[in-house]
Each structure stands twice: as C-alpha cells, then as structure tokens.
Amino acid sequence: MGELLRATEKNAGTRGKVQQGMRGTGADGTSAPVDDTPTLDDLGVSEKQSSRAQRLAEPRGGGELDRQ
C-alpha cells in the first residue's frame, strides 16, 4: 500500500486558486477549480495510515541520513 500511495498523484486542493469576480456558485461570486484527483478520504485511508504505510515501504539503508 505504501508504494502505491507514494506513487499516486496528489490532490492539489484549492488553496490560493479561488478566482474572485467570476460568476460562480459561491454567495460572494467566487468559484473554485475542480480537482478530480482522489483524496485520502476518498480512498478510505487516514493520514496516519498513509504515513505509516509509506514509511514501511521505504527501502532500508538507502536514505541520505544513513550514508554518513
């Protein structure tokens, strides 16, 4: 699971992408861009599960901190 999560395209969210002054569905005339990339919640995975799975999938002894 960790390898799959690490390789999966991340959902960028909408922070900083809301367009002001455009006709939209918001009460203040804003519209957010659509991102169809699934979130962890869509996949039924918690942030803690994702983090642990990705850490377990890391190869042992290959990290930069281990090369001293």
mmCIF file as Biopython writes it, N, C-alpha, C and O atoms, coordinates in Angstrom:
data_model
#
loop_
_atom_site.group_PDB
_atom_site.id
_atom_site.type_symbol
_atom_site.label_atom_id
_atom_site.label_alt_id
_atom_site.label_comp_id
_atom_site.label_asym_id
_atom_site.label_entity_id
_atom_site.label_seq_id
_atom_site.pdbx_PDB_ins_code
_atom_site.Cartn_x
_atom_site.Cartn_y
_atom_site.Cartn_z
_atom_site.occupancy
_atom_site.B_iso_or_equiv
_atom_site.auth_seq_id
_atom_site.auth_asym_id
_atom_site.pdbx_PDB_model_num
ATOM 1   N N  . MET A ? 1  ? 0.824   -1.186 0.000   1.0 0.0 1  A 1 
ATOM 2   C CA . MET A ? 1  ? 0.000   0.000  0.000   1.0 0.0 1  A 1 
ATOM 3   C C  . MET A ? 1  ? 0.873   1.257  0.000   1.0 0.0 1  A 1 
ATOM 4   O O  . MET A ? 1  ? 0.532   2.235  -0.665  1.0 0.0 1  A 1 
ATOM 5   N N  . GLY A ? 2  ? 1.980   1.250  0.726   1.0 0.0 2  A 1 
ATOM 6   C CA . GLY A ? 2  ? 2.846   2.420  0.811   1.0 0.0 2  A 1 
ATOM 7   C C  . GLY A ? 2  ? 3.425   2.829  -0.525  1.0 0.0 2  A 1 
ATOM 8   O O  . GLY A ? 2  ? 3.492   4.016  -0.844  1.0 0.0 2  A 1 
ATOM 9   N N  . GLU A ? 3  ? 3.852   1.823  -1.324  1.0 0.0 3  A 1 
ATOM 10  C CA . GLU A ? 3  ? 4.400   2.132  -2.650  1.0 0.0 3  A 1 
ATOM 11  C C  . GLU A ? 3  ? 3.343   2.777  -3.531  1.0 0.0 3  A 1 
ATOM 12  O O  . GLU A ? 3  ? 3.635   3.718  -4.268  1.0 0.0 3  A 1 
ATOM 13  N N  . LEU A ? 4  ? 2.116   2.275  -3.456  1.0 0.0 4  A 1 
ATOM 14  C CA . LEU A ? 4  ? 1.033   2.832  -4.266  1.0 0.0 4  A 1 
ATOM 15  C C  . LEU A ? 4  ? 0.697   4.257  -3.853  1.0 0.0 4  A 1 
ATOM 16  O O  . LEU A ? 4  ? 0.492   5.119  -4.707  1.0 0.0 4  A 1 
ATOM 17  N N  . LEU A ? 5  ? 0.638   4.510  -2.551  1.0 0.0 5  A 1 
ATOM 18  C CA . LEU A ? 5  ? 0.334   5.857  -2.073  1.0 0.0 5  A 1 
ATOM 19  C C  . LEU A ? 5  ? 1.427   6.845  -2.465  1.0 0.0 5  A 1 
ATOM 20  O O  . LEU A ? 5  ? 1.139   7.981  -2.842  1.0 0.0 5  A 1 
ATOM 21  N N  . ARG A ? 6  ? 2.665   6.413  -2.375  1.0 0.0 6  A 1 
ATOM 22  C CA . ARG A ? 6  ? 3.787   7.287  -2.716  1.0 0.0 6  A 1 
ATOM 23  C C  . ARG A ? 6  ? 3.772   7.632  -4.204  1.0 0.0 6  A 1 
ATOM 24  O O  . ARG A ? 6  ? 4.123   8.749  -4.584  1.0 0.0 6  A 1 
ATOM 25  N N  . ALA A ? 7  ? 3.369   6.686  -5.043  1.0 0.0 7  A 1 
ATOM 26  C CA . ALA A ? 7  ? 3.364   6.893  -6.491  1.0 0.0 7  A 1 
ATOM 27  C C  . ALA A ? 7  ? 2.106   7.605  -6.993  1.0 0.0 7  A 1 
ATOM 28  O O  . ALA A ? 7  ? 2.080   8.093  -8.123  1.0 0.0 7  A 1 
ATOM 29  N N  . THR A ? 8  ? 1.065   7.665  -6.158  1.0 0.0 8  A 1 
ATOM 30  C CA . THR A ? 8  ? -0.202  8.262  -6.568  1.0 0.0 8  A 1 
ATOM 31  C C  . THR A ? 8  ? -0.088  9.774  -6.679  1.0 0.0 8  A 1 
ATOM 32  O O  . THR A ? 8  ? 0.532   10.422 -5.836  1.0 0.0 8  A 1 
ATOM 33  N N  . GLU A ? 9  ? -0.691  10.332 -7.724  1.0 0.0 9  A 1 
ATOM 34  C CA . GLU A ? 9  ? -0.723  11.787 -7.894  1.0 0.0 9  A 1 
ATOM 35  C C  . GLU A ? 9  ? -1.471  12.408 -6.720  1.0 0.0 9  A 1 
ATOM 36  O O  . GLU A ? 9  ? -2.525  11.917 -6.314  1.0 0.0 9  A 1 
ATOM 37  N N  . LYS A ? 10 ? -0.922  13.483 -6.183  1.0 0.0 10 A 1 
ATOM 38  C CA . LYS A ? 10 ? -1.524  14.130 -5.020  1.0 0.0 10 A 1 
ATOM 39  C C  . LYS A ? 10 ? -2.625  15.103 -5.439  1.0 0.0 10 A 1 
ATOM 40  O O  . LYS A ? 10 ? -2.530  15.748 -6.483  1.0 0.0 10 A 1 
ATOM 41  N N  . ASN A ? 11 ? -3.666  15.203 -4.620  1.0 0.0 11 A 1 
ATOM 42  C CA . ASN A ? 11 ? -4.733  16.182 -4.837  1.0 0.0 11 A 1 
ATOM 43  C C  . ASN A ? 11 ? -4.203  17.528 -4.406  1.0 0.0 11 A 1 
ATOM 44  O O  . ASN A ? 11 ? -3.810  17.699 -3.252  1.0 0.0 11 A 1 
ATOM 45  N N  . ALA A ? 12 ? -4.185  18.489 -5.314  1.0 0.0 12 A 1 
ATOM 46  C CA . ALA A ? 12 ? -3.594  19.793 -5.037  1.0 0.0 12 A 1 
ATOM 47  C C  . ALA A ? 12 ? -4.476  20.668 -4.151  1.0 0.0 12 A 1 
ATOM 48  O O  . ALA A ? 12 ? -3.988  21.631 -3.560  1.0 0.0 12 A 1 
ATOM 49  N N  . GLY A ? 13 ? -5.747  20.353 -4.051  1.0 0.0 13 A 1 
ATOM 50  C CA . GLY A ? 13 ? -6.643  21.187 -3.261  1.0 0.0 13 A 1 
ATOM 51  C C  . GLY A ? 13 ? -6.913  22.501 -3.967  1.0 0.0 13 A 1 
ATOM 52  O O  . GLY A ? 13 ? -6.640  22.632 -5.160  1.0 0.0 13 A 1 
ATOM 53  N N  . THR A ? 14 ? -7.446  23.477 -3.243  1.0 0.0 14 A 1 
ATOM 54  C CA . THR A ? 14 ? -7.802  24.744 -3.876  1.0 0.0 14 A 1 
ATOM 55  C C  . THR A ? 14 ? -7.175  25.943 -3.193  1.0 0.0 14 A 1 
ATOM 56  O O  . THR A ? 14 ? -7.522  27.076 -3.527  1.0 0.0 14 A 1 
ATOM 57  N N  . ARG A ? 15 ? -6.273  25.742 -2.256  1.0 0.0 15 A 1 
ATOM 58  C CA . ARG A ? 15 ? -5.658  26.865 -1.548  1.0 0.0 15 A 1 
ATOM 59  C C  . ARG A ? 15 ? -4.973  27.803 -2.543  1.0 0.0 15 A 1 
ATOM 60  O O  . ARG A ? 15 ? -4.105  27.388 -3.312  1.0 0.0 15 A 1 
ATOM 61  N N  . GLY A ? 16 ? -5.379  29.072 -2.513  1.0 0.0 16 A 1 
ATOM 62  C CA . GLY A ? 16 ? -4.780  30.079 -3.367  1.0 0.0 16 A 1 
ATOM 63  C C  . GLY A ? 16 ? -5.259  30.061 -4.811  1.0 0.0 16 A 1 
ATOM 64  O O  . GLY A ? 16 ? -4.712  30.785 -5.643  1.0 0.0 16 A 1 
ATOM 65  N N  . LYS A ? 17 ? -6.261  29.255 -5.131  1.0 0.0 17 A 1 
ATOM 66  C CA . LYS A ? 17 ? -6.706  29.120 -6.511  1.0 0.0 17 A 1 
ATOM 67  C C  . LYS A ? 17 ? -8.117  29.633 -6.759  1.0 0.0 17 A 1 
ATOM 68  O O  . LYS A ? 17 ? -8.611  29.542 -7.883  1.0 0.0 17 A 1 
ATOM 69  N N  . VAL A ? 18 ? -8.775  30.169 -5.742  1.0 0.0 18 A 1 
ATOM 70  C CA . VAL A ? 18 ? -10.140 30.659 -5.922  1.0 0.0 18 A 1 
ATOM 71  C C  . VAL A ? 18 ? -10.097 31.940 -6.740  1.0 0.0 18 A 1 
ATOM 72  O O  . VAL A ? 18 ? -9.324  32.851 -6.445  1.0 0.0 18 A 1 
ATOM 73  N N  . GLN A ? 19 ? -10.921 32.001 -7.758  1.0 0.0 19 A 1 
ATOM 74  C CA . GLN A ? 19 ? -10.927 33.146 -8.661  1.0 0.0 19 A 1 
ATOM 75  C C  . GLN A ? 19 ? -12.008 34.133 -8.234  1.0 0.0 19 A 1 
ATOM 76  O O  . GLN A ? 19 ? -13.189 33.788 -8.217  1.0 0.0 19 A 1 
ATOM 77  N N  . GLN A ? 20 ? -11.621 35.336 -7.895  1.0 0.0 20 A 1 
ATOM 78  C CA . GLN A ? 20 ? -12.552 36.373 -7.474  1.0 0.0 20 A 1 
ATOM 79  C C  . GLN A ? 20 ? -13.175 37.041 -8.692  1.0 0.0 20 A 1 
ATOM 80  O O  . GLN A ? 20 ? -12.544 37.132 -9.745  1.0 0.0 20 A 1 
ATOM 81  N N  . GLY A ? 21 ? -14.397 37.503 -8.554  1.0 0.0 21 A 1 
ATOM 82  C CA . GLY A ? 21 ? -15.047 38.267 -9.601  1.0 0.0 21 A 1 
ATOM 83  C C  . GLY A ? 21 ? -15.631 37.449 -10.730 1.0 0.0 21 A 1 
ATOM 84  O O  . GLY A ? 21 ? -16.195 38.020 -11.663 1.0 0.0 21 A 1 
ATOM 85  N N  . MET A ? 22 ? -15.520 36.154 -10.682 1.0 0.0 22 A 1 
ATOM 86  C CA . MET A ? 22 ? -16.081 35.292 -11.724 1.0 0.0 22 A 1 
ATOM 87  C C  . MET A ? 22 ? -17.460 34.838 -11.272 1.0 0.0 22 A 1 
ATOM 88  O O  . MET A ? 22 ? -17.713 34.702 -10.075 1.0 0.0 22 A 1 
ATOM 89  N N  . ARG A ? 23 ? -18.327 34.609 -12.207 1.0 0.0 23 A 1 
ATOM 90  C CA . ARG A ? 23 ? -19.631 34.047 -11.836 1.0 0.0 23 A 1 
ATOM 91  C C  . ARG A ? 23 ? -19.418 32.624 -11.360 1.0 0.0 23 A 1 
ATOM 92  O O  . ARG A ? 23 ? -18.844 31.796 -12.067 1.0 0.0 23 A 1 
ATOM 93  N N  . GLY A ? 24 ? -19.876 32.359 -10.183 1.0 0.0 24 A 1 
ATOM 94  C CA . GLY A ? 24 ? -19.683 31.038 -9.620  1.0 0.0 24 A 1 
ATOM 95  C C  . GLY A ? 24 ? -20.854 30.644 -8.760  1.0 0.0 24 A 1 
ATOM 96  O O  . GLY A ? 24 ? -21.898 31.295 -8.759  1.0 0.0 24 A 1 
ATOM 97  N N  . THR A ? 25 ? -20.664 29.572 -8.031  1.0 0.0 25 A 1 
ATOM 98  C CA . THR A ? 25 ? -21.739 29.068 -7.188  1.0 0.0 25 A 1 
ATOM 99  C C  . THR A ? 25 ? -21.690 29.665 -5.792  1.0 0.0 25 A 1 
ATOM 100 O O  . THR A ? 25 ? -22.658 29.554 -5.040  1.0 0.0 25 A 1 
ATOM 101 N N  . GLY A ? 26 ? -20.581 30.296 -5.436  1.0 0.0 26 A 1 
ATOM 102 C CA . GLY A ? 26 ? -20.463 30.871 -4.100  1.0 0.0 26 A 1 
ATOM 103 C C  . GLY A ? 26 ? -21.293 32.126 -3.953  1.0 0.0 26 A 1 
ATOM 104 O O  . GLY A ? 26 ? -21.548 32.830 -4.930  1.0 0.0 26 A 1 
ATOM 105 N N  . ALA A ? 27 ? -21.716 32.409 -2.730  1.0 0.0 27 A 1 
ATOM 106 C CA . ALA A ? 27 ? -22.542 33.583 -2.461  1.0 0.0 27 A 1 
ATOM 107 C C  . ALA A ? 27 ? -21.791 34.878 -2.753  1.0 0.0 27 A 1 
ATOM 108 O O  . ALA A ? 27 ? -22.411 35.895 -3.063  1.0 0.0 27 A 1 
ATOM 109 N N  . ASP A ? 28 ? -20.467 34.849 -2.658  1.0 0.0 28 A 1 
ATOM 110 C CA . ASP A ? 28 ? -19.689 36.063 -2.907  1.0 0.0 28 A 1 
ATOM 111 C C  . ASP A ? 28 ? -19.127 36.122 -4.328  1.0 0.0 28 A 1 
ATOM 112 O O  . ASP A ? 28 ? -18.250 36.938 -4.611  1.0 0.0 28 A 1 
ATOM 113 N N  . GLY A ? 29 ? -19.621 35.265 -5.221  1.0 0.0 29 A 1 
ATOM 114 C CA . GLY A ? 29 ? -19.208 35.293 -6.619  1.0 0.0 29 A 1 
ATOM 115 C C  . GLY A ? 29 ? -17.890 34.604 -6.900  1.0 0.0 29 A 1 
ATOM 116 O O  . GLY A ? 29 ? -17.271 34.849 -7.935  1.0 0.0 29 A 1 
ATOM 117 N N  . THR A ? 30 ? -17.449 33.740 -5.989  1.0 0.0 30 A 1 
ATOM 118 C CA . THR A ? 30 ? -16.198 33.015 -6.208  1.0 0.0 30 A 1 
ATOM 119 C C  . THR A ? 30 ? -16.489 31.619 -6.734  1.0 0.0 30 A 1 
ATOM 120 O O  . THR A ? 30 ? -17.554 31.054 -6.483  1.0 0.0 30 A 1 
ATOM 121 N N  . SER A ? 31 ? -15.537 31.080 -7.460  1.0 0.0 31 A 1 
ATOM 122 C CA . SER A ? 31 ? -15.664 29.705 -7.926  1.0 0.0 31 A 1 
ATOM 123 C C  . SER A ? 31 ? -14.335 29.000 -7.733  1.0 0.0 31 A 1 
ATOM 124 O O  . SER A ? 31 ? -13.281 29.564 -8.028  1.0 0.0 31 A 1 
ATOM 125 N N  . ALA A ? 32 ? -14.375 27.796 -7.250  1.0 0.0 32 A 1 
ATOM 126 C CA . ALA A ? 32 ? -13.159 27.024 -7.027  1.0 0.0 32 A 1 
ATOM 127 C C  . ALA A ? 32 ? -12.921 26.088 -8.206  1.0 0.0 32 A 1 
ATOM 128 O O  . ALA A ? 32 ? -13.874 25.549 -8.770  1.0 0.0 32 A 1 
ATOM 129 N N  . PRO A ? 33 ? -11.665 25.889 -8.583  1.0 0.0 33 A 1 
ATOM 130 C CA . PRO A ? 33 ? -11.366 24.958 -9.666  1.0 0.0 33 A 1 
ATOM 131 C C  . PRO A ? 33 ? -11.686 23.526 -9.246  1.0 0.0 33 A 1 
ATOM 132 O O  . PRO A ? 33 ? -11.660 23.199 -8.060  1.0 0.0 33 A 1 
ATOM 133 N N  . VAL A ? 34 ? -11.980 22.693 -10.204 1.0 0.0 34 A 1 
ATOM 134 C CA . VAL A ? 34 ? -12.327 21.300 -9.934  1.0 0.0 34 A 1 
ATOM 135 C C  . VAL A ? 34 ? -11.065 20.442 -10.005 1.0 0.0 34 A 1 
ATOM 136 O O  . VAL A ? 34 ? -10.299 20.550 -10.963 1.0 0.0 34 A 1 
ATOM 137 N N  . ASP A ? 35 ? -10.847 19.604 -9.016  1.0 0.0 35 A 1 
ATOM 138 C CA . ASP A ? 35 ? -9.737  18.658 -9.000  1.0 0.0 35 A 1 
ATOM 139 C C  . ASP A ? 35 ? -10.326 17.276 -8.758  1.0 0.0 35 A 1 
ATOM 140 O O  . ASP A ? 35 ? -10.831 16.984 -7.674  1.0 0.0 35 A 1 
ATOM 141 N N  . ASP A ? 36 ? -10.256 16.430 -9.780  1.0 0.0 36 A 1 
ATOM 142 C CA . ASP A ? 36 ? -10.850 15.095 -9.691  1.0 0.0 36 A 1 
ATOM 143 C C  . ASP A ? 36 ? -9.917  14.054 -9.074  1.0 0.0 36 A 1 
ATOM 144 O O  . ASP A ? 36 ? -10.296 12.890 -8.946  1.0 0.0 36 A 1 
ATOM 145 N N  . THR A ? 37 ? -8.708  14.454 -8.692  1.0 0.0 37 A 1 
ATOM 146 C CA . THR A ? 37 ? -7.780  13.528 -8.070  1.0 0.0 37 A 1 
ATOM 147 C C  . THR A ? 37 ? -8.336  13.112 -6.712  1.0 0.0 37 A 1 
ATOM 148 O O  . THR A ? 37 ? -8.713  13.974 -5.918  1.0 0.0 37 A 1 
ATOM 149 N N  . PRO A ? 38 ? -8.397  11.802 -6.423  1.0 0.0 38 A 1 
ATOM 150 C CA . PRO A ? 38 ? -8.975  11.359 -5.150  1.0 0.0 38 A 1 
ATOM 151 C C  . PRO A ? 38 ? -8.127  11.789 -3.951  1.0 0.0 38 A 1 
ATOM 152 O O  . PRO A ? 38 ? -6.899  11.834 -4.024  1.0 0.0 38 A 1 
ATOM 153 N N  . THR A ? 39 ? -8.799  12.098 -2.866  1.0 0.0 39 A 1 
ATOM 154 C CA . THR A ? 39 ? -8.121  12.421 -1.616  1.0 0.0 39 A 1 
ATOM 155 C C  . THR A ? 39 ? -7.949  11.134 -0.820  1.0 0.0 39 A 1 
ATOM 156 O O  . THR A ? 39 ? -8.509  10.100 -1.183  1.0 0.0 39 A 1 
ATOM 157 N N  . LEU A ? 40 ? -7.179  11.193 0.263   1.0 0.0 40 A 1 
ATOM 158 C CA . LEU A ? 40 ? -7.034  10.020 1.122   1.0 0.0 40 A 1 
ATOM 159 C C  . LEU A ? 40 ? -8.390  9.581  1.648   1.0 0.0 40 A 1 
ATOM 160 O O  . LEU A ? 40 ? -8.670  8.386  1.745   1.0 0.0 40 A 1 
ATOM 161 N N  . ASP A ? 41 ? -9.238  10.558 1.990   1.0 0.0 41 A 1 
ATOM 162 C CA . ASP A ? 41 ? -10.574 10.240 2.485   1.0 0.0 41 A 1 
ATOM 163 C C  . ASP A ? 41 ? -11.387 9.492  1.428   1.0 0.0 41 A 1 
ATOM 164 O O  . ASP A ? 41 ? -12.115 8.552  1.748   1.0 0.0 41 A 1 
ATOM 165 N N  . ASP A ? 42 ? -11.259 9.915  0.164   1.0 0.0 42 A 1 
ATOM 166 C CA . ASP A ? 42 ? -11.950 9.215  -0.923  1.0 0.0 42 A 1 
ATOM 167 C C  . ASP A ? 42 ? -11.491 7.764  -1.017  1.0 0.0 42 A 1 
ATOM 168 O O  . ASP A ? 42 ? -12.276 6.883  -1.369  1.0 0.0 42 A 1 
ATOM 169 N N  . LEU A ? 43 ? -10.221 7.516  -0.703  1.0 0.0 43 A 1 
ATOM 170 C CA . LEU A ? 43 ? -9.649  6.164  -0.772  1.0 0.0 43 A 1 
ATOM 171 C C  . LEU A ? 43 ? -9.907  5.358  0.503   1.0 0.0 43 A 1 
ATOM 172 O O  . LEU A ? 43 ? -9.601  4.167  0.565   1.0 0.0 43 A 1 
ATOM 173 N N  . GLY A ? 44 ? -10.471 6.017  1.518   1.0 0.0 44 A 1 
ATOM 174 C CA . GLY A ? 44 ? -10.751 5.329  2.780   1.0 0.0 44 A 1 
ATOM 175 C C  . GLY A ? 44 ? -9.503  5.101  3.619   1.0 0.0 44 A 1 
ATOM 176 O O  . GLY A ? 44 ? -9.430  4.132  4.374   1.0 0.0 44 A 1 
ATOM 177 N N  . VAL A ? 45 ? -8.505  6.003  3.488   1.0 0.0 45 A 1 
ATOM 178 C CA . VAL A ? 45 ? -7.236  5.871  4.201   1.0 0.0 45 A 1 
ATOM 179 C C  . VAL A ? 45 ? -7.041  7.114  5.062   1.0 0.0 45 A 1 
ATOM 180 O O  . VAL A ? 45 ? -7.230  8.234  4.586   1.0 0.0 45 A 1 
ATOM 181 N N  . SER A ? 46 ? -6.668  6.927  6.315   1.0 0.0 46 A 1 
ATOM 182 C CA . SER A ? 46 ? -6.401  8.083  7.186   1.0 0.0 46 A 1 
ATOM 183 C C  . SER A ? 46 ? -4.995  8.602  6.906   1.0 0.0 46 A 1 
ATOM 184 O O  . SER A ? 46 ? -4.174  7.903  6.312   1.0 0.0 46 A 1 
ATOM 185 N N  . GLU A ? 47 ? -4.723  9.837  7.340   1.0 0.0 47 A 1 
ATOM 186 C CA . GLU A ? 47 ? -3.388  10.406 7.158   1.0 0.0 47 A 1 
ATOM 187 C C  . GLU A ? 47 ? -2.345  9.583  7.902   1.0 0.0 47 A 1 
ATOM 188 O O  . GLU A ? 47 ? -1.230  9.397  7.416   1.0 0.0 47 A 1 
ATOM 189 N N  . LYS A ? 48 ? -2.713  9.090  9.087   1.0 0.0 48 A 1 
ATOM 190 C CA . LYS A ? 48 ? -1.788  8.273  9.885   1.0 0.0 48 A 1 
ATOM 191 C C  . LYS A ? 48 ? -1.481  6.962  9.171   1.0 0.0 48 A 1 
ATOM 192 O O  . LYS A ? 48 ? -0.323  6.545  9.120   1.0 0.0 48 A 1 
ATOM 193 N N  . GLN A ? 49 ? -2.504  6.303  8.617   1.0 0.0 49 A 1 
ATOM 194 C CA . GLN A ? 49 ? -2.291  5.058  7.873   1.0 0.0 49 A 1 
ATOM 195 C C  . GLN A ? 49 ? -1.402  5.297  6.660   1.0 0.0 49 A 1 
ATOM 196 O O  . GLN A ? 49 ? -0.506  4.502  6.378   1.0 0.0 49 A 1 
ATOM 197 N N  . SER A ? 50 ? -1.649  6.391  5.941   1.0 0.0 50 A 1 
ATOM 198 C CA . SER A ? 50 ? -0.852  6.727  4.764   1.0 0.0 50 A 1 
ATOM 199 C C  . SER A ? 50 ? 0.611   6.932  5.133   1.0 0.0 50 A 1 
ATOM 200 O O  . SER A ? 50 ? 1.509   6.406  4.476   1.0 0.0 50 A 1 
ATOM 201 N N  . SER A ? 51 ? 0.837   7.698  6.184   1.0 0.0 51 A 1 
ATOM 202 C CA . SER A ? 51 ? 2.200   7.983  6.624   1.0 0.0 51 A 1 
ATOM 203 C C  . SER A ? 51 ? 2.933   6.708  7.029   1.0 0.0 51 A 1 
ATOM 204 O O  . SER A ? 51 ? 4.075   6.489  6.626   1.0 0.0 51 A 1 
ATOM 205 N N  . ARG A ? 52 ? 2.278   5.872  7.822   1.0 0.0 52 A 1 
ATOM 206 C CA . ARG A ? 52 ? 2.904   4.626  8.285   1.0 0.0 52 A 1 
ATOM 207 C C  . ARG A ? 52 ? 3.192   3.686  7.122   1.0 0.0 52 A 1 
ATOM 208 O O  . ARG A ? 52 ? 4.264   3.083  7.067   1.0 0.0 52 A 1 
ATOM 209 N N  . ALA A ? 53 ? 2.252   3.552  6.192   1.0 0.0 53 A 1 
ATOM 210 C CA . ALA A ? 53 ? 2.441   2.665  5.049   1.0 0.0 53 A 1 
ATOM 211 C C  . ALA A ? 53 ? 3.603   3.135  4.178   1.0 0.0 53 A 1 
ATOM 212 O O  . ALA A ? 53 ? 4.389   2.323  3.691   1.0 0.0 53 A 1 
ATOM 213 N N  . GLN A ? 54 ? 3.709   4.449  3.983   1.0 0.0 54 A 1 
ATOM 214 C CA . GLN A ? 54 ? 4.802   4.978  3.162   1.0 0.0 54 A 1 
ATOM 215 C C  . GLN A ? 54 ? 6.151   4.794  3.851   1.0 0.0 54 A 1 
ATOM 216 O O  . GLN A ? 54 ? 7.151   4.504  3.194   1.0 0.0 54 A 1 
ATOM 217 N N  . ARG A ? 55 ? 6.183   4.964  5.185   1.0 0.0 55 A 1 
ATOM 218 C CA . ARG A ? 55 ? 7.433   4.734  5.917   1.0 0.0 55 A 1 
ATOM 219 C C  . ARG A ? 55 ? 7.852   3.272  5.852   1.0 0.0 55 A 1 
ATOM 220 O O  . ARG A ? 55 ? 9.037   2.973  5.706   1.0 0.0 55 A 1 
ATOM 221 N N  . LEU A ? 56 ? 6.888   2.357  5.959   1.0 0.0 56 A 1 
ATOM 222 C CA . LEU A ? 56 ? 7.198   0.933  5.890   1.0 0.0 56 A 1 
ATOM 223 C C  . LEU A ? 56 ? 7.678   0.528  4.500   1.0 0.0 56 A 1 
ATOM 224 O O  . LEU A ? 56 ? 8.436   -0.431 4.358   1.0 0.0 56 A 1 
ATOM 225 N N  . ALA A ? 57 ? 7.238   1.255  3.479   1.0 0.0 57 A 1 
ATOM 226 C CA . ALA A ? 57 ? 7.617   0.929  2.106   1.0 0.0 57 A 1 
ATOM 227 C C  . ALA A ? 57 ? 8.998   1.466  1.732   1.0 0.0 57 A 1 
ATOM 228 O O  . ALA A ? 57 ? 9.533   1.088  0.691   1.0 0.0 57 A 1 
ATOM 229 N N  . GLU A ? 58 ? 9.589   2.339  2.555   1.0 0.0 58 A 1 
ATOM 230 C CA . GLU A ? 58 ? 10.909  2.888  2.257   1.0 0.0 58 A 1 
ATOM 231 C C  . GLU A ? 58 ? 11.955  1.793  2.339   1.0 0.0 58 A 1 
ATOM 232 O O  . GLU A ? 58 ? 11.932  0.967  3.252   1.0 0.0 58 A 1 
ATOM 233 N N  . PRO A ? 59 ? 12.879  1.789  1.377   1.0 0.0 59 A 1 
ATOM 234 C CA . PRO A ? 59 ? 13.959  0.795  1.447   1.0 0.0 59 A 1 
ATOM 235 C C  . PRO A ? 59 ? 14.869  1.079  2.643   1.0 0.0 59 A 1 
ATOM 236 O O  . PRO A ? 59 ? 15.157  2.236  2.947   1.0 0.0 59 A 1 
ATOM 237 N N  . ARG A ? 60 ? 15.308  0.045  3.302   1.0 0.0 60 A 1 
ATOM 238 C CA . ARG A ? 60 ? 16.183  0.198  4.476   1.0 0.0 60 A 1 
ATOM 239 C C  . ARG A ? 60 ? 17.614  0.481  4.022   1.0 0.0 60 A 1 
ATOM 240 O O  . ARG A ? 60 ? 18.111  -0.127 3.074   1.0 0.0 60 A 1 
ATOM 241 N N  . GLY A ? 61 ? 18.271  1.421  4.719   1.0 0.0 61 A 1 
ATOM 242 C CA . GLY A ? 61 ? 19.681  1.686  4.459   1.0 0.0 61 A 1 
ATOM 243 C C  . GLY A ? 61 ? 19.957  2.523  3.228   1.0 0.0 61 A 1 
ATOM 244 O O  . GLY A ? 61 ? 21.123  2.757  2.910   1.0 0.0 61 A 1 
ATOM 245 N N  . GLY A ? 62 ? 18.942  2.984  2.524   1.0 0.0 62 A 1 
ATOM 246 C CA . GLY A ? 62 ? 19.175  3.750  1.312   1.0 0.0 62 A 1 
ATOM 247 C C  . GLY A ? 62 ? 18.967  5.233  1.468   1.0 0.0 62 A 1 
ATOM 248 O O  . GLY A ? 62 ? 19.141  5.984  0.508   1.0 0.0 62 A 1 
ATOM 249 N N  . GLY A ? 63 ? 18.598  5.677  2.657   1.0 0.0 63 A 1 
ATOM 250 C CA . GLY A ? 63 ? 18.320  7.093  2.866   1.0 0.0 63 A 1 
ATOM 251 C C  . GLY A ? 63 ? 19.582  7.926  2.985   1.0 0.0 63 A 1 
ATOM 252 O O  . GLY A ? 63 ? 20.645  7.399  3.313   1.0 0.0 63 A 1 
ATOM 253 N N  . GLU A ? 64 ? 19.478  9.222  2.722   1.0 0.0 64 A 1 
ATOM 254 C CA . GLU A ? 64 ? 20.627  10.113 2.792   1.0 0.0 64 A 1 
ATOM 255 C C  . GLU A ? 64 ? 21.189  10.197 4.202   1.0 0.0 64 A 1 
ATOM 256 O O  . GLU A ? 64 ? 22.398  10.346 4.378   1.0 0.0 64 A 1 
ATOM 257 N N  . LEU A ? 65 ? 20.331  10.105 5.202   1.0 0.0 65 A 1 
ATOM 258 C CA . LEU A ? 65 ? 20.814  10.197 6.588   1.0 0.0 65 A 1 
ATOM 259 C C  . LEU A ? 65 ? 21.642  8.984  6.985   1.0 0.0 65 A 1 
ATOM 260 O O  . LEU A ? 65 ? 22.465  9.060  7.897   1.0 0.0 65 A 1 
ATOM 261 N N  . ASP A ? 66 ? 21.422  7.849  6.291   1.0 0.0 66 A 1 
ATOM 262 C CA . ASP A ? 66 ? 22.143  6.623  6.629   1.0 0.0 66 A 1 
ATOM 263 C C  . ASP A ? 66 ? 23.542  6.571  6.005   1.0 0.0 66 A 1 
ATOM 264 O O  . ASP A ? 66 ? 24.328  5.682  6.333   1.0 0.0 66 A 1 
ATOM 265 N N  . ARG A ? 67 ? 23.858  7.506  5.114   1.0 0.0 67 A 1 
ATOM 266 C CA . ARG A ? 67 ? 25.117  7.441  4.358   1.0 0.0 67 A 1 
ATOM 267 C C  . ARG A ? 67 ? 26.239  8.269  5.001   1.0 0.0 67 A 1 
ATOM 268 O O  . ARG A ? 67 ? 27.034  8.864  4.273   1.0 0.0 67 A 1 
ATOM 269 N N  . GLN A ? 68 ? 26.328  8.326  6.269   1.0 0.0 68 A 1 
ATOM 270 C CA . GLN A ? 68 ? 27.369  9.148  6.900   1.0 0.0 68 A 1 
ATOM 271 C C  . GLN A ? 68 ? 28.616  8.361  7.175   1.0 0.0 68 A 1 
ATOM 272 O O  . GLN A ? 68 ? 29.586  8.906  7.703   1.0 0.0 68 A 1 
#
